[in-house]
Amino acid sequence: MPRFDFRCKKCQTTFEESLAFGSQKLPKCPACGSGMTEKLISPPAVHFKGSGWYKTDSKAAAPARKKKEVKTEAPAPEKPAVEKPAEKIEKKESN
């Protein structure tokens, strides 16, 4: 269960307590036993130390990539063009 910070409204004691997510029940103060406590907003307890936490830190210099060899295939033999028969224009002889 996650740990949260609480403060007693009566004696102003700040304490830490485990509480289930979504729970509406607030713990009692360990110093005075009062049930008048409030949940405090606090930063997460995650500490990032060392290098490697940034995009520029996490990757070593990439080695130069070799260009892929493009295999060229011999072009397919061309098919002979099919010739269309010439259109015949009939001339009408005028008299």
SERO-4910 file (N, C-alpha, C, O; in steps of 0.05 Angstrom, whole numbers):
BEGIN
 pado doro    nc1    nc2    nc3   cac1   cac2   cac3    cc1    cc2    cc3    oc1    oc2    oc3
  Met    A     17    -24      0      0      0      0     18     25      0     39     25     12
  Pro    A      8     45    -13     24     70    -14     23     85     13      5     81     30
  Arg    A     44    100     18     46    116     43     40    145     37     49    156     17
  Phe    A     25    157     55     17    185     52     24    200     77     27    189     99
  Asp    A     27    226     74     32    244     96      6    256    106    -11    263     90
  Phe    A      3    258    133    -21    269    145    -12    289    166     10    289    176
  Arg    A    -31    308    173    -26    327    194    -51    328    211    -74    328    202
  Cys    A    -46    328    237    -68    330    257    -76    359    258    -60    377    261
  Lys    A   -102    364    256   -113    391    258   -113    402    287   -114    426    291
  Lys    A   -112    383    306   -113    391    334    -85    399    345    -82    420    356
  Cys    A    -65    381    341    -39    386    352    -17    393    332      6    397    339
  Gln    A    -25    394    306     -7    401    284     16    381    280     37    388    268
  Thr    A     14    357    290     34    336    286     32    326    257     10    320    247
  Thr    A     55    323    244     55    312    217     66    283    220     86    278    233
  Phe    A     52    264    206     59    236    208     54    223    181     40    234    164
  Glu    A     65    199    178     62    183    153     47    158    160     51    145    181
  Glu    A     30    150    141     13    126    146      8    112    119      5    125     98
  Ser    A      5     86    120     -2     70     96    -33     71     93    -47     69    113
  Leu    A    -42     76     68    -70     78     63    -76     67     35    -61     73     17
  Ala    A    -97     51     33   -104     40      7   -113     62    -12   -125     82     -3
  Phe    A   -108     58    -38   -118     77    -58   -148     80    -57   -162     60    -54
  Gly    A   -158    104    -58   -187    109    -58   -200    107    -31   -224    111    -29
  Ser    A   -185    102    -10   -197     99     16   -204    127     27   -189    146     24
  Gln    A   -228    130     38   -238    155     49   -232    157     79   -234    179     90
  Lys    A   -224    135     91   -219    134    120   -192    147    125   -171    140    113
  Leu    A   -191    167    144   -167    180    152   -157    169    178   -173    163    196
  Pro    A   -131    165    181   -121    153    206   -122    173    229   -124    197    226
  Lys    A   -120    162    254   -120    179    278    -91    188    283    -72    175    275
  Cys    A    -88    211    296    -62    222    302    -48    204    322    -60    197    343
  Pro    A    -23    196    317     -9    179    337     -1    194    362      5    182    383
  Ala    A      1    221    361      9    236    385    -13    242    404    -11    237    428
  Cys    A    -37    251    394    -58    258    412    -83    240    409   -101    242    426
  Gly    A    -84    224    388   -106    205    385   -131    218    372   -152    206    370
  Ser    A   -128    243    363   -150    257    350   -156    245    323   -138    236    309
  Gly    A   -181    245    315   -189    236    289   -191    258    268   -199    253    245
  Met    A   -183    282    276   -185    305    258   -158    308    244   -141    325    252
  Thr    A   -154    293    223   -129    294    208   -135    301    179   -158    298    170
  Glu    A   -115    311    165   -118    318    137    -95    306    121    -73    304    131
  Lys    A   -101    298     97    -81    287     79    -66    309     66    -78    328     56
  Leu    A    -39    308     67    -22    328     55    -14    320     27    -12    297     20
  Ile    A    -10    340     10      0    336    -16     31    336    -14     43    355     -4
  Ser    A     43    314    -23     72    312    -21     83    301    -48     69    288    -62
  Pro    A    109    307    -53    121    296    -78    124    266    -76    125    255    -54
  Pro    A    125    253    -99    128    223    -98    155    216    -87    175    231    -89
  Ala    A    157    193    -76    182    183    -64    199    168    -84    209    146    -78
  Val    A    203    180   -107    220    168   -128    244    186   -132    240    210   -138
  His    A    267    176   -130    291    193   -134    307    182   -157    316    158   -157
  Phe    A    311    198   -178    326    190   -201    355    200   -197    360    224   -196
  Lys    A    373    182   -194    401    189   -190    418    177   -212    412    156   -223
  Gly    A    439    191   -219    458    180   -239    450    190   -267    431    206   -270
  Ser    A    464    180   -286    459    188   -314    441    167   -327    436    146   -316
  Gly    A    431    174   -350    414    156   -365    384    161   -363    368    145   -371
  Trp    A    377    184   -351    349    190   -348    338    209   -369    314    215   -369
  Tyr    A    355    218   -386    346    236   -407    350    222   -434    367    204   -436
  Lys    A    335    230   -454    337    217   -480    365    218   -491    374    199   -504
  Thr    A    378    241   -487    405    243   -497    426    227   -482    447    221   -492
  Asp    A    420    220   -457    438    205   -440    435    175   -443    454    160   -439
  Ser    A    412    166   -451    406    138   -451    417    122   -475    418     97   -474
  Lys    A    426    136   -495    435    122   -518    464    129   -524    472    152   -523
  Ala    A    480    109   -530    507    114   -539    506    123   -568    486    120   -582
  Ala    A    528    134   -577    528    143   -605    523    119   -623    536     98   -620
  Ala    A    505    122   -641    498    100   -659    521     97   -680    530    116   -691
  Pro    A    529     72   -684    549     67   -705    537     74   -732    513     72   -737
  Ala    A    555     81   -750    546     88   -777    533     63   -790    544     41   -789
  Arg    A    511     67   -802    497     45   -814    507     41   -842    513     60   -857
  Lys    A    508     16   -850    516     10   -877    492     13   -895    470      6   -887
  Lys    A    497     23   -919    475     26   -937    467     -1   -947    484    -18   -953
  Lys    A    442     -6   -949    432    -31   -960    438    -32   -990    433    -13  -1004
  Glu    A    447    -56   -998    452    -59  -1027    426    -64  -1040    410    -82  -1033
  Val    A    420    -48  -1060    396    -52  -1075    402    -70  -1099    418    -64  -1116
  Lys    A    388    -92  -1098    392   -111  -1120    375   -103  -1144    350    -99  -1141
  Thr    A    388   -100  -1166    372    -92  -1190    369   -117  -1207    388   -131  -1212
  Glu    A    345   -121  -1215    340   -144  -1232    341   -135  -1261    336   -111  -1267
  Ala    A    348   -153  -1278    349   -147  -1307    320   -140  -1315    301   -153  -1307
  Pro    A    317   -119  -1331    290   -111  -1339    278   -133  -1356    291   -147  -1371
  Ala    A    252   -136  -1353    238   -156  -1368    239   -150  -1397    239   -126  -1405
  Pro    A    241   -170  -1414    242   -165  -1443    217   -150  -1452    195   -157  -1443
  Glu    A    221   -130  -1469    198   -115  -1478    181   -130  -1497    192   -145  -1514
  Lys    A    156   -128  -1494    138   -141  -1512    135   -124  -1537    134    -99  -1536
  Pro    A    134   -137  -1560    131   -120  -1584    104   -106  -1584     84   -118  -1577
  Ala    A    105    -82  -1592     81    -66  -1592     62    -77  -1614     70    -83  -1636
  Val    A     38    -79  -1606     18    -89  -1625      8    -66  -1641     -2    -46  -1631
  Glu    A     13    -68  -1667      5    -46  -1684    -24    -48  -1692    -34    -70  -1699
  Lys    A    -37    -26  -1691    -65    -26  -1698    -66    -22  -1728    -50     -7  -1739
  Pro    A    -84    -35  -1742    -86    -31  -1771    -94     -2  -1776   -111      9  -1763
  Ala    A    -82      9  -1795    -87     37  -1802   -116     40  -1810   -127     24  -1825
  Glu    A   -127     61  -1800   -155     65  -1807   -156     75  -1836   -142     93  -1845
  Lys    A   -174     63  -1849   -176     70  -1877   -197     92  -1880   -220     90  -1870
  Ile    A   -189    113  -1892   -207    135  -1897   -217    132  -1926   -201    134  -1945
  Glu    A   -241    129  -1928   -253    126  -1954   -260    153  -1965   -274    169  -1952
  Lys    A   -250    158  -1987   -258    183  -2000   -281    179  -2018   -281    160  -2035
  Lys    A   -299    195  -2015   -322    192  -2033   -316    211  -2057   -309    234  -2054
  Glu    A   -319    198  -2078   -314    214  -2103   -338    230  -2109   -361    220  -2111
  Ser    A   -334    255  -2112   -357    272  -2118   -358    277  -2149   -337    281  -2161
  Asn    A   -381    275  -2159   -385    279  -2188   -396    305  -2193   -400    312  -2217
***
